[in-house]
């Protein structure tokens, strides 16, 4: 069953054992509804996808106990951006913005608990903030049984410690795919940043005992010669170094850059950055017999 831009309802119950698949995209609620939540009951569901722009909707998984495959790569807007869209007063103080993001961290924790039996997961960028918050608060990240994991990370603002924390909760993962994208929502009023307390001692204890295959794919179509994206690239280098150091039985490491000539800086900045990623890793330093490969798939404007 596919529901695309079908909004307005706050509860979805699927009790039939014949319904195995649900695709929910761009679900929104009218602005005048105070309870900004949607609850999903689907005990026989095996394949779930929630994607698109949910605004400030908190979509809750109440019963999805039969899930095998889940894709939760939807994105949410900061409350400041939402109020601007509604032409409301936008001078929300920093604490209001922070509390708003914290409420979604509780939601994401519940997601990971409900998805702990799925063997294949695709997780969006905003989830990566949450494990970092839990580590700061002394809470345990739920351990998932997932073997095939895809992370869709926004180059501008993915959280390095959050990604590391999430991966630390996934000791059974054998295949990891990381897709780098640009920010789909320009939350230009949002000034939320997670605490940058040093977590290196905790991160150093993480291991990936079953990780065999790593693929990093660049799908970015914007200019990377901007400071915020350069910072994101540095975080990606550190994350990759951590993976290579801690994946004890790694067999394959692949970097794929899907790039084209940038109309802003007039260079193949995307391809150059990801080629540089491969070079910066200095692969001989890592104790592994894995096969390493870099592919630059360059497309012209006529393709």
C-alpha positions in Angstrom: 0.0 0.0 0.0 1.3 3.4 -1.0 0.2 6.7 0.5 1.8 9.7 -1.1 0.7 13.2 0.0 -2.4 11.7 1.6 -2.6 13.6 4.9 -5.1 14.5 7.6 -5.4 11.2 9.5 -3.6 10.6 12.8 -3.9 6.8 13.1 -3.2 4.0 10.6 -4.3 0.5 11.6 -3.5 -2.4 9.3 -4.7 -5.6 10.9 -4.9 -7.8 7.7 -2.1 -10.4 7.3 -2.3 -9.8 3.6 -0.8 -6.3 3.8 2.9 -6.8 3.9 4.2 -3.5 2.5 3.5 0.2 3.4 5.0 3.3 1.7 4.2 6.5 3.4 5.5 9.7 1.8 5.0 13.5 2.6 2.4 12.9 5.2 1.3 16.3 6.7 -1.4 17.5 9.1 -3.4 20.7 8.9 -1.8 23.6 10.9 -4.8 23.9 13.3 -4.4 20.4 14.7 -2.6 20.6 18.0 -1.6 16.9 18.3 1.1 16.6 15.7 1.4 12.8 15.7 0.6 9.8 13.6 0.4 6.3 15.0 1.0 3.2 12.9 -0.3 -0.3 14.0 0.7 -2.9 11.5 1.7 -6.2 13.2 1.9 -8.2 9.9 3.9 -5.6 8.0 7.2 -6.8 6.6 8.4 -3.8 4.5 8.0 -0.2 5.6 9.1 3.0 4.0 8.6 6.5 5.5 10.0 9.2 3.3 9.7 12.8 2.2 8.9 15.9 4.2 6.9 15.3 7.4 7.3 18.9 8.7 6.8 18.7 12.4 4.8 15.5 12.4 5.9 12.9 14.9 5.2 9.6 13.2 5.1 6.8 15.8 5.5 3.1 15.3 3.2 1.4 17.8 3.3 -2.2 16.5 5.5 -3.3 13.6 6.7 -6.5 15.1 7.1 -8.5 11.8 9.3 -6.0 10.0 12.1 -7.4 7.8 13.0 -4.3 5.8 12.6 -0.7 6.8 13.5 2.6 5.2 13.0 5.6 7.4 14.7 8.5 5.5 12.1 11.2 6.0 13.2 14.6 7.0 11.8 17.0 9.5 11.9 20.8 9.7 13.1 23.0 12.6 10.3 24.7 14.4 11.8 28.0 13.4 11.6 27.1 9.7 8.0 25.9 10.1 6.9 29.1 11.7 8.5 31.1 9.0 6.6 29.1 6.4 3.4 29.8 8.2 4.4 33.5 8.3 4.4 33.4 12.1 6.7 35.2 14.5 10.1 33.4 14.2 12.1 34.9 17.0 12.1 31.6 18.9 14.8 31.5 21.6 17.6 29.0 21.5 16.0 26.8 24.2 12.8 26.4 22.3 14.6 25.2 19.3 16.7 22.9 21.4 13.7 21.4 23.2 12.0 20.8 19.8 15.0 18.8 18.6 15.2 16.9 21.9 11.5 15.8 21.5 12.4 14.2 18.2 15.4 12.4 19.8 12.9 10.6 22.0 11.0 9.6 18.9 14.1 8.3 17.1 15.0 6.2 20.1 11.6 4.6 20.0 12.1 4.0 16.2 15.4 2.1 16.8 13.7 0.0 19.5 10.8 -0.9 17.3 13.1 -1.7 14.3 15.5 -3.8 16.3 14.4 -7.1 14.6 14.7 -5.8 11.0 17.6 -7.3 9.1 17.8 -4.5 6.5 17.6 -0.8 7.4 17.9 2.5 5.6 18.2 5.4 8.0 18.1 9.1 7.2 20.5 11.8 8.4 18.5 13.3 11.3 18.7 10.0 13.2 22.4 10.4 13.6 22.0 13.3 16.1 20.2 11.0 18.5 22.7 8.3 19.6 25.1 11.2 20.4 22.5 12.7 22.7 22.0 9.4 24.4 25.7 8.9 25.1 25.9 12.4 26.6 22.9 11.6 28.8 24.3 8.2 29.9 21.6 6.2 28.2 22.3 3.0 26.3 21.7 2.9 22.5 19.4 -0.1 21.7 21.3 -2.9 20.0 19.8 -3.8 16.6 20.0 -7.1 14.7 20.4 -5.4 11.3 22.9 -7.0 8.9 22.5 -4.7 5.9 22.5 -1.0 6.7 22.2 2.1 4.4 22.9 5.5 5.9 21.7 8.6 3.9 23.8 11.4 5.4 23.5 15.1 4.6 27.1 16.5 4.0 26.3 19.8 5.7 25.2 18.7 9.1 25.6 15.0 9.8 26.9 14.3 13.3 30.1 12.3 13.4 29.7 11.1 17.0 26.0 10.4 16.3 26.9 8.2 13.3 29.6 6.4 15.4 27.1 5.9 18.2 24.5 4.5 15.8 27.1 2.1 14.3 28.1 1.1 17.8 24.6 -0.2 18.3 24.8 -2.3 15.2 27.4 -5.0 15.9 25.7 -7.5 13.5 26.0 -5.3 10.4 27.9 -7.0 7.5 27.3 -4.5 4.7 27.3 -0.8 5.1 26.3 1.7 2.4 26.8 5.4 3.0 25.1 7.8 0.6 26.1 11.5 0.8 23.5 14.0 -0.2 23.0 17.8 0.2 20.5 19.3 2.6 17.0 19.0 1.2 15.6 21.5 3.7 17.2 24.9 4.1 16.5 25.3 7.8 18.2 28.7 7.8 16.6 29.8 11.0 17.8 26.8 13.0 20.8 27.3 15.2 20.6 24.0 17.0 23.9 22.3 17.6 24.6 19.2 19.7 27.1 19.4 22.5 30.6 18.8 21.1 32.0 17.2 24.3 35.0 14.9 23.5 33.7 11.4 23.0 37.0 9.9 21.7 37.5 7.6 24.6 34.1 6.1 24.1 34.4 5.9 20.3 37.8 4.2 20.6 36.0 1.3 22.3 33.7 0.7 19.4 34.3 -2.4 17.1 32.6 -3.7 14.0 33.3 -7.4 14.3 31.0 -8.5 11.4 31.5 -5.6 8.9 32.7 -7.0 5.6 31.7 -4.5 2.9 31.7 -0.7 3.0 30.5 1.4 0.1 30.5 5.2 0.1 28.5 6.9 -2.7 28.6 10.6 -3.5 25.3 11.8 -4.9 25.8 15.5 -4.2 24.8 17.9 -6.9 25.8 21.2 -5.1 29.1 23.0 -4.9 31.4 21.5 -2.3 33.6 24.6 -2.1 31.6 26.0 0.8 33.0 26.0 4.3 30.1 24.1 5.9 30.4 21.3 3.3 34.2 21.2 3.7 33.6 20.6 7.5 31.2 17.8 6.6 33.8 16.3 4.3 36.4 16.4 7.1 33.8 14.5 9.3 33.4 12.0 6.6 37.2 11.4 6.5 37.3 10.8 10.2 34.3 8.5 10.1 35.9 6.4 7.3 39.1 6.2 9.2 37.2 4.9 12.2 35.4 2.3 10.1 38.7 1.0 8.5 40.4 0.8 11.9 37.6 -1.0 13.7 36.3 -3.3 10.9 38.4 -6.3 11.8 37.3 -8.7 8.9 36.7 -6.1 6.2 36.8 -7.6 2.7 35.7 -4.7 0.4 35.9 -0.9 0.6 34.5 1.0 -2.4 34.1 4.8 -3.0 31.8 5.8 -5.9 31.6 9.5 -7.0 28.7 10.4 -9.2 29.7 13.9 -10.3 29.5 16.5 -13.0 31.0 19.9 -13.7 30.0 22.4 -11.0 28.3 25.5 -12.5 29.4 27.6 -9.5 33.1 26.9 -9.2 33.5 25.5 -12.7 35.4 22.5 -11.5 34.5 18.8 -10.8 34.6 19.8 -7.1 32.5 16.8 -6.1 34.7 14.2 -7.8 37.9 15.9 -6.6 36.7 15.9 -3.0 35.9 12.2 -3.1 39.1 11.3 -4.9 40.9 13.3 -2.1 39.0 11.2 0.5 40.4 8.0 -1.0 43.9 9.5 -1.0 43.7 10.9 2.6 43.0 7.5 4.0 46.5 6.2 3.2 45.1 2.7 3.0 48.4 0.8 3.8 48.3 1.9 7.4 45.2 -0.2 8.1 45.6 -3.9 9.1 43.3 -5.4 6.5 43.5 -7.5 3.4 40.4 -5.8 2.0 40.0 -4.8 -1.7 40.0 -1.0 -2.1 38.5 0.7 -5.1 37.6 4.3 -6.2 35.3 5.0 -9.2 34.5 8.5 -10.6 31.3 8.4 -12.7 31.5 11.8 -14.4 28.3 13.0 -16.2 28.2 15.8 -18.7 25.2 18.2 -18.8 24.0 16.4 -21.9 23.7 13.0 -20.1 
